[in-house]
Amino acid sequence: MKQVYDKVFNRYWSPYLAMALAGILSAVYFGITGTVWAVTGEFTRLGGHLLEWCGVDISDWAYFQLIHMNGTTFTRTDGWIVWGMFIGALIMILLSNSFKIRVPRQKRRLLQGLAGGFVAGFGARLALGCNLAAFFTGVPQFSLHSWIFIAATAIGTYLGTKLVNTSWWKGKPTL
């Protein structure tokens, strides 16, 4: 039993196995719910609910009118996906005994992470979706947008890798 536990929780999985499992789970999800994955939309709805909870009137905001704020994160299928991802990731990191709160030694990493988060969030809102939906929804449906997204992601990943490997980006090493 210890060997199985170590293999599942403490070792890297084959990317082919992980992709196959994700594809199977995606097909099962489509079959059960009849809808597509919509994670970033649900995160935005959750943010909208938090704003409402703080007293902000979002009823006339165009984006929230477009995505509809019906129900709560616990009554929408997409909400269950978000909570399932969070809880599943938490369970896996706790079972693998690798949970650590880390603060980067170089404080510029905090700013880089914050800027990256804003760019990713802005891009997801601008595109009305995210990479998860583009891959797991568009590819099985042979949607042209998904294949364009794959090419653009490959180019962006290549350029991003070149950028983060520059001495300017890395900064002075802390020993």
C-alpha positions in Angstrom: 0.0 0.0 0.0 2.9 2.4 0.8 4.3 1.9 -2.8 0.9 2.8 -4.3 0.6 5.9 -2.0 4.1 7.0 -3.0 3.4 6.5 -6.7 0.2 8.4 -6.6 1.0 11.3 -4.3 4.8 11.7 -4.2 6.0 11.1 -7.7 5.4 13.0 -10.9 2.8 11.4 -13.2 3.4 10.7 -16.8 2.0 13.7 -18.8 0.4 11.3 -21.2 -1.5 9.6 -18.4 -2.5 13.0 -16.9 -3.7 14.2 -20.3 -5.6 11.0 -20.9 -7.3 11.2 -17.5 -8.2 14.9 -18.1 -9.7 14.0 -21.5 -11.8 11.2 -20.0 -13.0 13.4 -17.1 -13.7 16.2 -19.6 -15.9 13.8 -21.7 -17.7 12.5 -18.6 -18.3 16.1 -17.5 -19.7 17.1 -20.9 -21.9 14.0 -20.9 -23.3 14.5 -17.4 -23.8 18.3 -17.5 -24.2 19.0 -21.2 -22.2 22.2 -20.7 -18.7 23.4 -21.2 -16.1 24.1 -18.5 -16.3 27.8 -17.4 -13.8 28.3 -14.6 -12.8 32.0 -15.1 -16.4 33.1 -15.6 -17.3 31.5 -12.3 -14.3 33.2 -10.6 -15.6 36.5 -11.9 -19.1 35.7 -10.7 -17.7 34.9 -7.3 -15.9 38.2 -7.3 -19.1 39.9 -8.3 -20.9 38.2 -5.3 -18.1 39.4 -3.0 -18.5 43.0 -4.3 -22.3 42.8 -3.7 -21.6 41.4 -0.2 -19.5 44.5 0.4 -22.3 46.8 -0.8 -21.2 47.5 -4.3 -24.1 47.7 -6.9 -22.9 45.7 -9.9 -26.4 45.4 -11.5 -25.6 47.8 -14.3 -22.0 46.5 -15.0 -22.0 45.3 -18.6 -19.9 42.2 -18.0 -22.1 40.9 -15.1 -25.2 41.5 -17.3 -23.6 39.4 -20.0 -22.7 36.4 -17.9 -25.8 36.6 -15.7 -25.4 36.4 -11.9 -28.2 33.9 -11.3 -27.8 31.7 -8.2 -24.7 31.3 -6.1 -21.4 29.6 -6.5 -22.9 26.5 -4.7 -26.0 26.3 -7.0 -24.2 26.6 -10.4 -22.4 23.7 -12.0 -19.4 25.9 -12.8 -19.2 26.8 -9.1 -18.9 23.2 -8.2 -16.0 22.9 -10.6 -14.2 25.8 -9.0 -14.7 24.4 -5.5 -13.8 20.9 -6.7 -10.6 22.1 -8.2 -9.7 24.0 -5.0 -10.6 21.2 -2.6 -9.0 18.6 -4.9 -5.7 20.6 -5.1 -5.7 21.1 -1.4 -6.3 17.4 -0.7 -3.5 16.4 -3.1 -1.0 18.9 -1.7 -1.7 17.8 1.9 -1.5 14.1 1.0 1.8 14.6 -0.8 3.1 16.4 2.3 4.5 19.3 0.2 2.4 22.2 1.5 4.6 25.2 2.4 4.0 28.9 2.6 6.9 30.4 0.7 7.9 34.0 0.4 10.4 34.7 -2.4 13.8 36.1 -1.4 13.7 38.6 -4.1 10.8 41.0 -3.5 10.6 41.8 -7.2 9.1 38.3 -7.6 6.0 39.5 -5.7 5.5 42.4 -8.2 6.2 40.1 -11.2 3.6 37.6 -9.9 1.0 40.4 -9.3 1.6 41.8 -12.7 1.3 38.3 -14.3 -1.9 37.7 -12.5 -3.4 41.0 -13.7 -2.4 40.2 -17.3 -3.8 36.7 -17.1 -7.0 37.9 -15.5 -7.4 40.7 -18.0 -6.8 38.4 -20.9 -9.3 35.9 -19.6 -12.0 38.6 -19.3 -11.2 40.1 -22.7 -11.4 36.7 -24.4 -14.5 35.7 -22.3 -12.7 32.5 -21.4 -9.5 30.9 -20.3 -7.0 28.4 -21.5 -8.8 25.5 -19.8 -12.0 26.2 -21.9 -10.0 26.8 -25.1 -8.3 23.4 -24.8 -11.0 21.2 -23.1 -13.9 22.7 -24.9 -12.6 23.9 -28.2 -10.3 21.0 -29.2 -12.9 18.2 -28.9 -15.3 20.3 -30.9 -12.7 21.1 -33.6 -13.2 24.8 -33.2 -10.9 27.0 -35.2 -10.4 29.4 -32.3 -8.9 26.6 -30.2 -6.3 25.7 -32.8 -5.4 29.4 -33.2 -5.2 29.6 -29.4 -2.8 26.6 -29.3 -0.5 28.3 -31.8 -0.6 31.6 -30.0 0.0 29.9 -26.6 3.1 28.1 -28.1 4.5 31.4 -29.4 3.7 33.2 -26.2 5.3 30.4 -24.1 8.4 30.5 -26.2 8.7 34.3 -25.9 7.9 34.3 -22.2 10.6 31.7 -21.6 13.1 33.8 -23.4 12.1 36.9 -21.3 12.3 35.2 -17.9 15.7 33.8 -18.7 17.2 37.2 -19.2 19.5 38.6 -16.5 17.2 41.7 -16.3 14.2 39.5 -15.3 16.0 37.3 -12.9 17.8 40.0 -11.0 20.8 39.6 -8.8 21.0 36.2 -7.2 20.5 36.0 -3.5 22.8 33.5 -1.8 
